[in-house]
Amino acid sequence: MSDIATLESVWESLAQRDALHAILTDETKAGGKWEVAEFMATGNAEIETVLRHLAELNCAPDWNGAALDFGCGVGRLTQALTRHFASCVGTDISESMIRQAQVLNKFAHCHYVQNSEARLPFPDATFSFIYSNIVLQHIPPRLTKEYLREFVRVLAPGGVLVFGVQDSFEAPNFSGKVIRIRHVLQVRSRIKRALGIGRGDMQMHFLPEKAVRHLLGSAKIVDVQLTNTAAKDFNGRLRYLEEAPRSGYIGKQYCVTK
């Protein structure tokens, strides 16, 4: 099975089991315990944090343009973006996620598209703003590299792209190194798939800044911030960090213009 087919299978399974918890993995909310209003409110708070940061950078996008939420899930961030832009599109690999997003949608100028191809189903220079967070970290790097190129392709001249990836993994001791190896090998998921038990689990990957800069080509990186997106208590509460964690994944958010 190809990387993208495996990814689609995993996220379709997760969406059918408990979509909200698959997106924000607060263990106290597992088993359908997320309240929809509370869950969606985290999206509004996250987008406000990002837009304030862009204002501080003097890097505001064209509000009269279209926004894209890549890896939209059930629309937690898509609907939050829709409040600011003339139109907004959310795209996700999981058909079940897209169906739930359509049910929850409250805006006529917000639309959802299922896509399970490496190429995004949009013409060149479509969007004035593209946002993706806690998504690329679950995609194998060889696919992430293709999506980053696609982001640049569909971003309009003068547009703004903001995305998060896990840059690296800090392992200060032996047990940390074991955890890192386990994440890299994804042993548990591979065993489960081999035995036919479920469809595997979401995986964590990282992409170093050097690789990101190379992949973005002529697009300009305006800002890079350390973030808390791999922290156990992230739960949709985006924060910018003064220094990297001493152990675990190191999250980075990139702001890019074209």
N, C-alpha and C positions, 0 to 999 in steps of 0.2 A: 504494500500500500504506500502511495506517495506521501510526502510530508503534509501536503495540503489536505489530502483525503483523510489522513489520520487526525489532523487538527480539527477538521470538520466533524468527524465522528465523535471525538472527545467532547467538544463543546456542545454538540447536539445532545449528547447524553447528559452533560451537566445541566443544560438548560431545561431538559425535561424533568430532571430530578428536583432541582431547586435553583432556579435561575438567579434570584436575587443574592442568595448566599454564594453562588459561584462567582459573582462579580465582586461582592464585598464579603470576604470570608471571616466575618465575626462569628466565632463559634457559639456565642450566646444567641445568635440569630438563625442557626442551622435548623432545618426541618420546617421551613416556611414561617419562621417567627419574625422576619422583617415586616414592619408596617410599611406599606407602599409609600405613604406620604413622607414618613421619616427617611426612607431610602432615597426618594427623589429629591428631598431637601438637601441631601449631601451633594448632589450634583450642582444645585444652585450655588452652594457655598464654595465648591471647588472652582467653578467657572468665575465667580466673583474674585477669588484669590488670584487666578491667572490673569484676568483682565486688569486688575489693579497693578499687578506686576508689569504688564505690558505698557500701561500708562506711565509707570515710573521709568521705563526704558524709552519712552517717547516712540513707541512702536505699535500704535493702535491700528487695527485692520480697518478695511472699508466696511462699515456697518450696512451699507446698501447692497453689498454683495451677498454671495452664498457661502455658508459654512459647511464643513464636512466633519462629522464625528466618526473616526475610524475605529471599528471594534465597539460599536455602540451598545451592544447588549440589549437591554429593554428600554433604552433611551434615557438613562439617568442623566447623562451629560448633553444629549442631543436636545432635549426640551429646554434645558438651561441655556444652551447656545441660541436656541430659537428666539428667546426673549430679546436678543440683541441684534439679530441679523434679519435681512429681508427674507431669506429662506434658509433652510437647513436640511441636510441629508445625513442620515445615520446609516452606516453599512456594517454588516456583521456576517461572519461565516456560517452562523447557525440559523437555520430557518425558524426554529422554535423561538429563539431570541427575538427575531424580527416580528413574528406573529404577536408575541407579548408586547413588544414595543408599539405596535399598531393599535392594540387594545388600549394601552395606557396613554396614547397620544392625545394631546389637548389642543394642538395647533394645526390650522389648515395649511400653513406654509412650512410644515415639518413633514418630511417623508422618509421612508425606510426602504433599503435595498439589500437583499441577500446577495452575497458574492462569495464564491468559493474558487476564485481564480487569482493568480498572482497579479494579473493586470486589473486595475480598477476600472469599473464600467462607466467611465466619464471621459469626455473630451479633454484635450489639453486646455490648461489655463481656465478651468471651470470655477475654482473657489478662491475667494478673497481670504479665507481663514480655514485652516485645517488643524484639528486637535485630536490627539490620541494619548491616552494615559492608562497605565496598568493593562496594556494590551500587548505591545511588542515584546514584553518580557516573557510572554507565554508562547511566542512563536519562534521556531528554530531560526538561528541566525541567517542561514542561506535564504530563507523566505523574507525575513525582516529586511535584508539588503535590497531585495526586489521591491518591497513596499516603500522603502525610503526613496528609491528612485521614482516610483510612481507618485509619491507625494509631491515631489518637485515638478513632475510633469503636469499634474492637474492643478497646481497652484498658479494663480494668475500673477502676472508681473506686478510687483508692488505688494503682493499678498504676504501673509504671515503664517508660518507653520510652527506649531508648538507640539512637541512629542516627548514622551518619557521612555527611557530604557534603563535597564540595570547595566551599569558600566563594568563592574567587576565583583569579585567575591573576596572579602578579607577573612583569612583564616589564621588567627594568631597562635593557635596551638594545634596539637595532633587531632583532637576531637573535631575541631573546626575543619581541618583538612579532610577528615573522613566525611563530614557533611557535604563539603564541596564535591568530593568525588561522587558521592551518592547522587547529588543533584545532576552532575554532568552525565553520569551513566544512565540515570532515570531507571534504575533497576526495578523498582516496584511496578512501575507502569508497564515495562516490557514483560515482566513475568505475568502480570494480570492479563495482558493481551495474548500472550502465548498460550495461557491456560484457558482462554475464552471467558475470563471472569470480567464482566463489564467491558468498558471501552477505554480503560486507562484513566489517568488523572491529568489535571493540568500540570504543565511543566514550567520550570523557571530557566531562563537563559540570560546571558549577558552579551553586550556588544560594546567593546572599548571605544573611548572617544576618538582615538586615532582612526579606527575603521569608519565611524560615523562621519567624520570630517571628509574622508576620502569619498564616501558614497554620495554625499550631498553635492559633490562637484562644484559648479560655479555659484550655487546658492550660498548666501552669506549667513554665517552663524553670528547672530547678534549677541547672544547671551547663553551661558550654561550655568545651571543651578543644581546643587545637590538637593535631593528630596528624600522624604520619608516613605516613599511608595512601596518599599519592601518590608517595612516595619509591621510587626504583628498587630499593632494598634492603629494602623493606617485608617482603615474603615471609612475612606472617602474624605478624610480630613487632611488635605494637602498642606504640607509645610515645607518651607525652604530652610535648609540647614546651613549653619556657619562652618561646620566641619563634617567630614565623612564619619560614619559609624566605625568603631574599632573592629567590629566583626559583622559578618553577614554580607548581604548584597549592598552595593553602593549605587543608589539611584541617581540618575541625572536627567534634568529636563532641558531640552534645547529649544531656543527661539531662533527661527530661521526666516530670512526674507529672500525674495526672488526679484 
